[in-house]
Amino acid sequence: MALHSPLLKAPVTTADRVLQEIQHAIVEGDIPAGSKMSEPELAKRFQVSRAPLREALARLERCHLVERLPNVGARVVRLSVESLRALYELREELEGLACRLAAEKMPESEVQSLKALLDKHLATQRVSEGESYYQEEGDLDFHYRVILGSDNSYLINILCDELYYLARMYRVQLGMNGPRVSRAFDEHRAILQAIANRDGELADLLMRRHIRASRDNIEIQLREIEEQT
């Protein structure tokens, strides 16, 4: 089973490189949500000509990190309660399905590899104290690995290519710190145990609950931010 999404391959062209660099900057908040995407400024910052930059921006639109508005031009998407709910409703359904399929299809070697990944997360971060639970993208991300474990190309395309970075933007900027951290890690462990037990129905249920709890946590933070502005 391949462990790499097309968006996570090593860059081949200049457009690939600038796509990954801008993508990372948006997800991490280095380019703030809602900010205007000035082509001259981006070209200077990322040392790229206009043609590959425009190609990268078009691809960022397709993964929902950038939007084009009349009389405004391209800008980074805003993080909002409405967008969060729509995205997480879809994640809840599709990642629940991914868990059910992973329980049927994920090879035992990959189950053990995923257990080792969670052990590494716990050993290298302050998860148990509830301080932070930062997961690198792609193969080091529990959700990404479970989705690939579904072995369903259409599901992988939607979740790992089209929606992955928008979901990651919410998670990185609002969901990887605070009191929910240790609970989120325990939920990952329980989901994986259900997959290891080949209990697809339970894995589906646990993932749905996990994503719903994550949404509720992020929504509280978004509402607090909106009240302050």
Wavefront OBJ file of the C-alpha trace (Angstrom):
o trace
v 0.000 0.000 0.000
v 1.481 3.361 -1.027
v 1.880 5.834 1.812
v 2.124 9.009 -0.196
v -0.531 11.317 -1.577
v 0.285 13.157 -4.818
v 0.376 16.447 -2.910
v 3.027 15.086 -0.562
v 5.569 13.862 -3.108
v 8.930 15.550 -3.381
v 8.629 18.646 -5.579
v 9.486 18.090 -9.233
v 8.705 21.443 -10.838
v 8.994 25.023 -9.625
v 5.202 25.087 -9.261
v 5.410 21.963 -7.055
v 8.004 23.616 -4.834
v 6.168 26.892 -4.405
v 2.879 25.049 -3.886
v 4.348 23.120 -0.941
v 6.007 26.199 0.530
v 2.880 28.378 0.363
v 0.714 25.478 1.476
v 2.867 24.994 4.567
v 2.890 28.726 5.325
v -0.914 28.909 5.143
v -1.492 25.813 7.270
v 0.938 27.004 9.942
v -0.529 30.517 9.944
v 2.625 32.208 8.643
v 0.390 33.557 5.884
v -2.668 34.518 7.971
v -6.173 33.280 7.276
v -8.155 35.834 5.287
v -5.070 37.677 4.012
v -4.826 38.884 0.417
v -2.514 36.924 -1.864
v -0.454 39.542 -3.682
v 1.288 37.919 -6.642
v 4.226 40.407 -6.696
v 4.836 39.931 -2.974
v 4.554 36.158 -3.170
v 6.839 36.021 -6.201
v 9.457 37.980 -4.277
v 9.054 36.051 -1.021
v 9.248 32.603 -2.622
v 11.663 33.595 -5.398
v 9.503 32.407 -8.249
v 8.228 33.816 -11.537
v 4.554 34.577 -12.166
v 3.715 31.504 -14.293
v 4.547 28.771 -11.722
v 3.155 30.979 -8.957
v -0.202 31.215 -10.719
v -0.208 27.463 -11.261
v 0.461 26.936 -7.546
v -2.337 29.351 -6.584
v -4.767 27.508 -8.854
v -3.862 24.232 -7.157
v -4.272 25.860 -3.737
v -7.791 26.825 -4.785
v -8.553 23.206 -5.591
v -7.570 22.140 -2.070
v -9.649 24.990 -0.592
v -6.827 27.012 0.988
v -7.217 29.945 -1.397
v -10.359 31.541 -2.796
v -10.922 34.194 -5.454
v -13.481 36.908 -4.774
v -14.892 39.566 -7.129
v -13.073 42.902 -6.778
v -10.735 41.343 -4.208
v -8.698 38.724 -6.034
v -7.066 35.738 -4.381
v -6.972 35.476 -0.611
v -6.387 32.806 2.014
v -9.643 31.283 3.220
v -11.031 32.525 6.516
v -11.426 30.176 9.446
v -15.070 30.389 10.462
v -17.613 28.437 12.465
v -19.724 27.897 9.350
v -16.795 26.525 7.330
v -15.619 24.396 10.253
v -19.019 22.760 10.656
v -19.385 22.018 6.943
v -15.874 20.551 6.726
v -16.109 18.479 9.899
v -19.558 17.110 9.036
v -17.966 15.705 5.897
v -14.879 14.485 7.758
v -17.054 12.733 10.313
v -18.857 10.751 7.644
v -15.898 9.979 5.392
v -13.240 9.291 8.027
v -15.699 7.058 9.859
v -16.033 5.105 6.617
v -12.240 5.089 6.226
v -11.902 3.507 9.665
v -14.463 0.840 8.854
v -12.619 -0.045 5.653
v -9.216 0.087 7.362
v -10.450 -2.479 9.884
v -11.128 -4.785 6.929
v -8.148 -4.012 4.725
v -5.197 -2.572 6.657
v -2.330 -5.105 6.713
v -1.167 -6.207 10.143
v 2.270 -4.739 9.430
v 0.701 -1.307 8.921
v -1.371 -1.656 12.106
v 1.855 -2.299 14.015
v 3.558 0.613 12.252
v 0.703 2.896 13.273
v 0.975 1.705 16.881
v 4.674 2.576 16.774
v 3.819 6.018 15.405
v 1.476 6.711 18.329
v 4.150 5.505 20.762
v 6.553 7.948 19.134
v 4.023 10.789 19.420
v 3.651 10.092 23.135
v 7.393 9.762 23.745
v 8.475 12.897 21.885
v 5.746 15.353 22.885
v 4.072 16.673 26.029
v 0.874 14.794 25.196
v 0.306 13.234 28.603
v 0.488 16.657 30.278
v -2.005 18.063 27.779
v 0.399 20.704 26.458
v 0.605 19.934 22.753
v 0.017 17.240 20.170
v 1.580 18.421 16.928
v 1.581 15.872 14.113
v 3.678 16.420 11.032
v 1.802 16.109 7.768
v 1.445 13.004 5.662
v 2.866 9.705 6.873
v 3.469 11.094 10.391
v -0.198 12.096 10.771
v -2.484 9.481 12.372
v -5.568 10.553 10.405
v -3.704 10.495 7.092
v -2.421 6.978 7.717
v -5.863 5.663 8.673
v -7.370 7.145 5.510
v -4.727 5.444 3.374
v -5.516 2.259 5.248
v -9.015 2.315 3.742
v -7.410 1.332 0.420
v -10.216 3.180 -1.395
v -8.800 5.480 -4.076
v -11.854 7.759 -4.276
v -11.949 8.240 -0.514
v -8.212 8.873 -0.386
v -8.485 11.445 -3.174
v -11.195 13.409 -1.381
v -9.677 13.293 2.101
v -5.925 13.276 1.420
v -5.798 15.573 -1.595
v -8.866 17.783 -1.742
v -9.670 18.407 1.944
v -6.536 17.402 3.862
v -4.800 20.751 4.114
v -7.902 22.744 4.990
v -8.654 20.282 7.797
v -5.008 20.465 8.834
v -5.182 24.274 8.887
v -7.953 24.137 11.506
v -6.163 21.426 13.464
v -2.743 23.112 13.510
v -3.932 26.616 14.300
v -6.705 25.768 16.762
v -6.708 22.089 17.724
v -3.244 20.864 18.746
v -2.880 22.627 22.102
v -4.921 22.879 25.273
v -6.898 20.589 27.571
v -8.184 18.308 24.808
v -4.708 17.118 23.793
v -4.430 14.066 26.049
v -8.023 13.019 25.336
v -7.430 13.273 21.583
v -4.394 11.017 21.888
v -6.344 8.450 23.930
v -9.079 8.533 21.281
v -6.496 7.792 18.583
v -5.334 4.799 20.594
v -8.899 3.496 20.985
v -9.616 3.918 17.257
v -6.473 2.022 16.336
v -7.294 -0.765 18.786
v -10.704 -1.176 17.146
v -8.998 -1.363 13.739
v -6.508 -3.918 15.098
v -9.418 -5.974 16.449
v -11.007 -5.806 12.974
v -14.089 -4.182 14.509
v -15.049 -1.800 11.720
v -18.330 -0.743 13.297
v -16.632 0.352 16.517
v -13.750 2.032 14.670
v -16.279 4.008 12.598
v -18.194 5.089 15.721
v -15.067 6.099 17.631
v -13.696 8.160 14.736
v -17.010 9.976 14.342
v -17.059 10.814 18.043
v -13.415 11.903 17.901
v -13.962 14.292 14.989
v -17.147 15.688 16.560
v -15.299 16.389 19.815
v -12.488 18.054 17.869
v -14.996 20.216 16.019
v -16.661 21.273 19.264
v -13.282 22.202 20.758
v -12.235 24.263 17.739
v -15.643 25.930 17.507
v -15.318 27.200 21.086
v -11.975 28.778 20.235
v -13.309 30.308 17.010
v -16.231 31.876 18.849
v -13.869 33.341 21.442
v -11.742 34.851 18.656
v -14.841 36.283 16.952
v -15.965 37.884 20.220
v -12.583 39.582 20.591
v -12.648 41.106 17.090
l 1 2 3 4 5 6 7 8 9 10 11 12 13 14 15 16 17 18 19 20 21 22 23 24 25 26 27 28 29 30 31 32 33 34 35 36 37 38 39 40 41 42 43 44 45 46 47 48 49 50 51 52 53 54 55 56 57 58 59 60 61 62 63 64 65 66 67 68 69 70 71 72 73 74 75 76 77 78 79 80 81 82 83 84 85 86 87 88 89 90 91 92 93 94 95 96 97 98 99 100 101 102 103 104 105 106 107 108 109 110 111 112 113 114 115 116 117 118 119 120 121 122 123 124 125 126 127 128 129 130 131 132 133 134 135 136 137 138 139 140 141 142 143 144 145 146 147 148 149 150 151 152 153 154 155 156 157 158 159 160 161 162 163 164 165 166 167 168 169 170 171 172 173 174 175 176 177 178 179 180 181 182 183 184 185 186 187 188 189 190 191 192 193 194 195 196 197 198 199 200 201 202 203 204 205 206 207 208 209 210 211 212 213 214 215 216 217 218 219 220 221 222 223 224 225 226 227 228 229
